[in-house]
Amino acid sequence: MGEAGFGRRAVLAGMAALPLSACAPGLAGGATGRLRVATFNIWHDAGGNWPVRLGLLADALRAVDADVIALQEVLGDAGKGLPNQADTIAAELGYPEVHFVAVEPEGAPKRYGNAILTRLPVIEVARRKLEPLSDYRTAIRVRVQTEAGPVDVVGTHLAWKPDQGPVRAQQLADLLAWLPDDGTPLIVMGDFNAPLDDPGLKAMGPPRFETALPPGAAETTLNPARGHEPRVIDHIFAERSAFAVADARVIGDRAVDGEYPSDHFGVAATLTRR
């Protein structure tokens, strides 16, 4: 599945690193030493009510006022007349930078994957098909410029079956090995399809990473109204040497006229530089 078009500097070529000019309109939250981030699995166009859900997603994300947003299950489908959903959400929110990754090649009529939106200046973008390639998972890294210096933000979406802990571990090992080893502070967020105690997520724990939502801080990020068992599987992980978590919360967890933004709830966090 995937994307029909590529708006405002969205996906450029391939899965390789891509330098970009830094021309977003200012450093926003980075200027205060704080970085506001959010992640949301938007459930592609499921549920038969995308126009309404789009408005609810935009409202939930607008209230967060995040500097960087990671989105999962982003779809663009020319056959349905559906533009890339990340481009559409960014237009609703006024974010100038939209970057997308999918396993399908650029230009394919249907693409499905992960996106990062930001209002901060972008230094570089890189995309990755995660091992094992048979699971069709991807990651995207966007290096943004804050007043405190560059920060790498990664968005991903891991294997979904409960018994796929070893696959998730392989995906995260591949992701971490792919990242630059130049000391740039790192945030990794997305739908990990597993709670914090899943052995497959061991690499995202101490001593390197801190989760924005510690155990017990939220009941679920899966929407029980959509038939899901309550579990916290959407996470924001920040490098402990670079960031402290000032606050974090679940977002998009309230119905409006009986409709929810997604079958997931989002997670938002404010991080402060150490």
Buried (B, 14 or more C-beta within 10 A) or exposed (E): BBBBBBBEBBBBEEBEEBEBEBEBEEBBBBEBEBBBBBBBBBBBBBBEEBEBBBBBBBBBBEEBEBBBBBBBBBBBBBEEEBBBBBBBBBBBBEBBBBBBBBBBEBEBEBBBBBBBBBBBBBBBBBBBBBBEEEBBBBBBBBBBBBBBEBBBBBBBBBBBEEEBBEBBBBBBBBBBEBBEEEEBBBBBBBBBBBBBEBEBBEBBEEEBBBBBBEEEEBEBBBBEEEEBEEBBBBBBBBBBEBBEBEEBBBBBBEEEEEEBBBBBBBBBBBBBBE
